[in-house]
Amino acid sequence: MLKSETFKVAIVGLGRVGMTTAYALLLKGLCTELVLFSRELAKAEGEKDDLTHGAPFYPHATVTATDKFEDLNGTDLVIFTAGCAQQPGQTRLDLTKQNCEIVAKLIPKIVREAPQTLILMVANPLDLMTLRATELAHLAPGRVFGSGTLLDTARFRLHLSKAISLNPQSIHKPLLSFPEMSPDHIAWSLAETRKDAGKIISSKGATYYGIATAVSHIVETIMRNSRKVLPLSTVLTGQYGLTNIALSLPCILGRSGVERVVDLPLSLEETASLHASAQILKTHLDEL
């Protein structure tokens, strides 16, 4: 982003994920204007004051607190974190009905005031919320998407890096042929990744640092128009024989949103797993 350019970000939902994301964006200088939206104005004002007391120590950005949708006008990116948090013993799918109602209430009002915006969904269950938001927003393809499995991918890279004593930033798909990386290392890392969120929720009640860091990486990719390939949730339009469902797949991301889904060759087993995931989500939607 050039110094003369502006990048306005709004965060809708000021819980722990939303506010940790706001903090990360300011520290990394990833917006010129940050709007904190909450139906509880007093909370939004308090969060704004707390953040801006650190203004001398991070790159300049204007921070606004509001409960008015019209203040979202001119927003380049809305980060949607509003919703009920996952409680110990709950699955992400348990949150579907409550959070679908919140999405249905807020998304049309957001788009009415900010029709030019991108919308990044972070609320769980992520794929279902991304699907519902896409249906309600009626924006161009690729302008509504979710944070996908970016955090899960980061967790997997971390576990795999521990297993083979390598910097996690050096773990990429091409390294699957790394001599010291055995199938057992991969299987162990996947198993640990699947347990991560539940372990954190059981021990401290919620996860927010990891997802906020992942979201800030997505924001940076958009702001800088980096066109990186990231695993994001997007509504499929025939990829792998799937339609009308959102799943996390490798996507090229830039300033205009998701430019396209990268069509990777999958094995029969991988394709079957992808279809099974889609069926679980569709069944859950049918039960609402």
Backbone torsions as a table, in degrees:
resi	resn	phi	psi	omega
1	MET	NA	130.3	177.6
2	LEU	-72.5	155.9	-177.6
3	LYS	-61.2	-29.5	-177.6
4	SER	-80.7	-12.3	-177.3
5	GLU	-82.8	155.6	175.6
6	THR	-115.4	154.1	176.8
7	PHE	-145.3	105.8	-176.0
8	LYS	-98.5	124.2	-179.7
9	VAL	-119.5	136.9	173.8
10	ALA	-118.5	137.9	175.2
11	ILE	-111.4	119.4	-179.7
12	VAL	-104.5	110.2	-174.3
13	GLY	109.2	107.4	-171.6
14	LEU	-110.6	42.6	171.5
15	GLY	-79.3	-161.2	-175.3
16	ARG	-66.2	-38.1	178.4
17	VAL	-67.7	-46.2	-179.2
18	GLY	-61.0	-44.2	-175.9
19	MET	-77.3	-32.7	175.1
20	THR	-66.6	-35.7	174.8
21	THR	-63.7	-45.3	178.4
22	ALA	-57.4	-45.0	179.4
23	TYR	-60.4	-44.8	-179.7
24	ALA	-63.8	-41.6	-179.4
25	LEU	-63.0	-42.2	-179.4
26	LEU	-67.6	-44.4	-179.3
27	LEU	-61.0	-35.1	-177.5
28	LYS	-91.9	-0.6	178.6
29	GLY	65.2	42.6	-173.3
30	LEU	-99.7	15.4	173.7
31	CYS	-158.4	153.5	172.9
32	THR	-96.6	-22.2	176.2
33	GLU	-141.1	133.4	-179.4
34	LEU	-125.3	122.5	178.7
35	VAL	-106.2	125.3	177.1
36	LEU	-102.3	109.7	-175.6
37	PHE	-106.1	128.7	174.4
38	SER	-151.3	146.7	174.0
39	ARG	-70.1	-13.7	175.1
40	GLU	-101.0	94.5	-174.1
41	LEU	-61.5	-39.2	-178.7
42	ALA	-60.1	-40.1	177.7
43	LYS	-65.1	-44.8	-179.9
44	ALA	-59.9	-41.8	179.4
45	GLU	-64.2	-42.8	179.3
46	GLY	-63.5	-41.5	178.0
47	GLU	-64.9	-40.7	178.6
48	LYS	-61.1	-47.2	-179.1
49	ASP	-60.9	-43.7	-179.3
50	ASP	-61.5	-44.0	179.2
51	LEU	-65.1	-45.9	-172.0
52	THR	-75.0	-14.1	174.2
53	HIS	-65.7	-17.1	175.5
54	GLY	-96.1	8.0	-174.5
55	ALA	-55.2	-35.2	178.9
56	PRO	-63.7	-11.1	-172.9
57	PHE	-113.3	3.3	175.6
58	TYR	-134.5	162.3	-178.5
59	PRO	-55.3	145.7	-173.7
60	HIS	-60.2	134.2	172.9
61	ALA	-155.4	143.3	175.2
62	THR	-85.9	128.4	-179.8
63	VAL	-114.7	128.5	-177.8
64	THR	-124.3	138.8	174.2
65	ALA	-108.4	137.6	-177.0
66	THR	-156.3	158.5	168.2
67	ASP	-122.0	15.2	-177.1
68	LYS	-109.8	127.8	-179.1
69	PHE	-64.0	-30.6	-178.3
70	GLU	-63.1	-20.6	177.5
71	ASP	-73.2	-5.8	175.4
72	LEU	-85.3	-7.1	-179.8
73	ASN	-57.5	135.9	179.6
74	GLY	83.5	6.2	-178.9
75	THR	-73.1	135.0	175.3
76	ASP	-82.7	-32.5	-177.0
77	LEU	-147.9	128.4	171.3
78	VAL	-105.8	125.3	175.9
79	ILE	-101.6	115.1	-172.6
80	PHE	-99.8	104.4	178.7
81	THR	-115.0	3.3	-177.6
82	ALA	-65.8	139.7	177.9
83	GLY	151.4	168.6	177.1
84	CYS	-75.6	138.5	-178.5
85	ALA	-81.8	151.8	177.3
86	GLN	-71.4	128.7	-179.7
87	GLN	-99.3	159.3	177.0
88	PRO	-53.8	132.2	-179.2
89	GLY	91.0	-15.4	177.7
90	GLN	-88.1	151.7	167.7
91	THR	-98.1	164.9	177.8
92	ARG	-61.9	-32.8	-179.9
93	LEU	-67.8	-24.4	178.2
94	ASP	-62.8	-20.3	-176.5
95	LEU	-87.2	-2.2	-167.1
96	THR	-56.5	-55.8	-173.0
97	LYS	-60.1	-48.6	-178.2
98	GLN	-61.7	-46.6	-174.7
99	ASN	-76.7	-27.0	173.0
100	CYS	-62.7	-38.5	179.0
101	GLU	-65.6	-38.7	178.0
102	ILE	-66.3	-43.6	177.9
103	VAL	-60.7	-44.3	-178.7
104	ALA	-63.6	-31.0	-179.2
105	LYS	-77.7	-35.4	-170.2
106	LEU	-98.9	-39.3	-172.1
107	ILE	-58.7	-47.3	179.6
108	PRO	-59.4	-35.4	179.7
109	LYS	-71.7	-35.2	176.8
110	ILE	-63.8	-48.0	-176.8
111	VAL	-67.7	-33.8	178.1
112	ARG	-60.1	-39.1	-177.6
113	GLU	-91.4	-21.9	-177.5
114	ALA	-135.6	66.0	-175.2
115	PRO	-66.7	-15.4	-178.2
116	GLN	-92.1	-3.1	-170.4
117	THR	-78.3	158.3	161.7
118	LEU	-90.4	151.0	177.5
119	ILE	-124.0	120.0	178.0
120	LEU	-105.4	112.0	-179.5
121	MET	-85.4	134.0	178.2
122	VAL	-126.3	-18.7	-178.3
123	ALA	-65.6	146.0	178.8
124	ASN	-95.5	155.9	-5.7
125	PRO	-71.6	121.8	-162.9
126	LEU	-56.8	-50.2	-176.1
127	ASP	-63.8	-40.9	179.6
128	LEU	-69.1	-37.6	177.5
129	MET	-67.5	-35.9	177.3
130	THR	-65.2	-42.7	177.7
131	LEU	-61.3	-48.9	-177.7
132	ARG	-64.4	-42.4	179.2
133	ALA	-63.8	-40.0	178.6
134	THR	-62.7	-42.5	179.4
135	GLU	-63.7	-37.2	-175.6
136	LEU	-82.7	-29.1	-172.9
137	ALA	-77.5	-33.8	-178.0
138	HIS	55.9	38.1	176.6
139	LEU	-94.5	170.2	178.8
140	ALA	-60.8	150.4	179.1
141	PRO	-53.4	137.4	177.6
142	GLY	90.2	-6.2	-178.3
143	ARG	-89.6	-14.0	172.7
144	VAL	-119.3	126.7	-178.2
145	PHE	-156.5	166.8	-178.4
146	GLY	-117.0	166.2	-178.3
147	SER	-67.3	-11.5	170.0
148	GLY	61.0	-143.7	-179.1
149	THR	-102.2	26.4	-179.5
150	LEU	-61.1	-43.5	178.9
151	LEU	-67.6	-42.1	177.7
152	ASP	-61.1	-38.0	177.5
153	THR	-64.1	-40.5	178.2
154	ALA	-64.2	-41.0	178.2
155	ARG	-62.7	-43.5	179.1
156	PHE	-61.2	-44.3	179.3
157	ARG	-61.4	-39.0	179.6
158	LEU	-63.8	-48.3	-179.2
159	HIS	-63.7	-41.5	-179.5
160	LEU	-66.3	-36.4	178.8
161	SER	-64.3	-35.8	177.0
162	LYS	-67.5	-38.9	-176.5
163	ALA	-65.9	-32.1	-176.2
164	ILE	-116.7	11.9	176.4
165	SER	55.7	56.3	-180.0
166	LEU	-133.4	150.5	175.6
167	ASN	-60.3	129.7	-178.2
168	PRO	-59.7	-25.7	177.8
169	GLN	-69.7	-13.1	179.5
170	SER	-97.3	3.6	179.2
171	ILE	-90.7	112.9	177.8
172	HIS	-136.8	165.5	-178.6
173	LYS	-55.8	-41.4	179.4
174	PRO	-59.2	-18.2	-178.7
175	LEU	-80.3	4.9	179.5
176	LEU	-63.9	-14.1	176.4
177	SER	-98.4	9.0	178.2
178	PHE	-56.6	127.2	-171.6
179	PRO	-54.1	-33.1	-175.8
180	GLU	-90.1	3.5	-177.1
181	MET	-99.9	102.9	-177.0
182	SER	-95.0	164.9	173.4
183	PRO	-56.5	-32.2	178.3
184	ASP	-65.6	-39.1	177.0
185	HIS	-60.3	-44.6	-178.1
186	ILE	-66.3	-45.4	-179.6
187	ALA	-62.0	-43.1	179.0
188	TRP	-63.3	-43.0	-178.5
189	SER	-64.7	-40.3	176.9
190	LEU	-64.3	-42.6	179.8
191	ALA	-62.5	-42.6	178.5
192	GLU	-65.6	-39.0	179.9
193	THR	-61.8	-41.2	-179.5
194	ARG	-64.5	-26.5	-177.7
195	LYS	-89.8	-14.9	-168.0
196	ASP	-57.7	-54.7	-174.4
197	ALA	-61.1	-45.4	-179.8
198	GLY	-60.9	-39.6	179.3
199	LYS	-63.8	-42.6	-178.9
200	ILE	-67.7	-43.9	-179.6
201	ILE	-62.9	-38.9	178.4
202	SER	-65.8	-34.3	-174.5
203	SER	-89.3	-34.4	-176.1
204	LYS	-132.3	1.2	171.9
205	GLY	96.9	-24.2	-177.4
206	ALA	-167.6	158.7	171.0
207	THR	-110.1	136.6	177.9
208	TYR	-151.5	-30.3	179.6
209	TYR	-66.0	-47.7	-177.7
210	GLY	-61.8	-48.0	-177.7
211	ILE	-67.7	-36.3	178.1
212	ALA	-63.8	-38.5	177.5
213	THR	-65.5	-41.8	178.1
214	ALA	-63.7	-43.5	179.6
215	VAL	-63.1	-40.0	179.0
216	SER	-63.0	-32.3	176.3
217	HIS	-67.3	-39.6	176.3
218	ILE	-63.0	-45.1	-180.0
219	VAL	-61.1	-43.2	179.3
220	GLU	-62.2	-39.4	178.7
221	THR	-62.3	-40.3	178.6
222	ILE	-69.4	-50.3	-175.3
223	MET	-58.9	-41.4	-177.6
224	ARG	-89.6	1.5	-178.1
225	ASN	50.3	47.3	-173.2
226	SER	-72.9	-22.7	-178.9
227	ARG	55.0	46.4	175.8
228	LYS	-81.2	158.1	172.0
229	VAL	-93.2	116.2	-179.4
230	LEU	-129.0	148.9	177.6
231	PRO	-80.1	98.4	-174.5
232	LEU	-119.3	155.3	177.7
233	SER	-85.2	126.4	179.8
234	THR	-148.1	153.1	-179.5
235	VAL	-75.0	127.0	-175.4
236	LEU	-83.1	146.3	-177.6
237	THR	-126.7	42.0	178.9
238	GLY	116.6	-10.2	178.2
239	GLN	-60.4	132.0	179.2
240	TYR	56.8	25.7	178.2
241	GLY	76.5	19.2	-177.0
242	LEU	-116.9	140.6	176.4
243	THR	-140.5	158.7	172.8
244	ASN	57.0	35.7	172.8
245	ILE	-148.6	146.4	177.6
246	ALA	-100.7	131.7	175.9
247	LEU	-139.3	160.2	178.8
248	SER	-87.2	120.1	179.2
249	LEU	-139.2	160.0	177.7
250	PRO	-61.3	125.6	-177.4
251	CYS	-128.8	144.2	171.1
252	ILE	-84.8	119.8	-174.7
253	LEU	-115.1	132.5	177.8
254	GLY	-145.6	-162.2	-174.9
255	ARG	-65.5	-24.6	179.8
256	SER	-92.8	4.3	-179.3
257	GLY	104.7	-150.2	178.1
258	VAL	-76.7	113.6	-178.3
259	GLU	-78.3	-40.8	174.9
260	ARG	-167.8	158.9	173.8
261	VAL	-87.4	131.5	179.0
262	VAL	-78.5	119.5	-176.2
263	ASP	-85.4	99.1	-178.8
264	LEU	-93.3	144.5	174.7
265	PRO	-70.7	124.3	-179.8
266	LEU	-110.9	149.0	173.8
267	SER	-73.1	167.8	177.4
268	LEU	-60.1	-38.8	179.3
269	GLU	-66.0	-42.4	179.2
270	GLU	-66.0	-41.2	178.3
271	THR	-63.1	-41.6	178.5
272	ALA	-63.2	-39.7	178.7
273	SER	-65.3	-40.2	178.8
274	LEU	-63.2	-44.5	178.9
275	HIS	-66.2	-35.6	177.8
276	ALA	-64.7	-41.1	177.2
277	SER	-61.8	-43.8	179.4
278	ALA	-62.1	-39.6	-178.8
279	GLN	-67.3	-38.4	176.9
280	ILE	-59.5	-44.8	-179.6
281	LEU	-66.1	-43.2	-179.7
282	LYS	-64.5	-39.6	177.9
283	THR	-62.6	-41.2	179.5
284	HIS	-64.8	-39.9	177.3
285	LEU	-63.7	-41.5	-178.9
286	ASP	-63.6	-25.7	-177.7
287	GLU	-83.5	-9.2	-178.5
288	LEU	-71.0	NA	NA
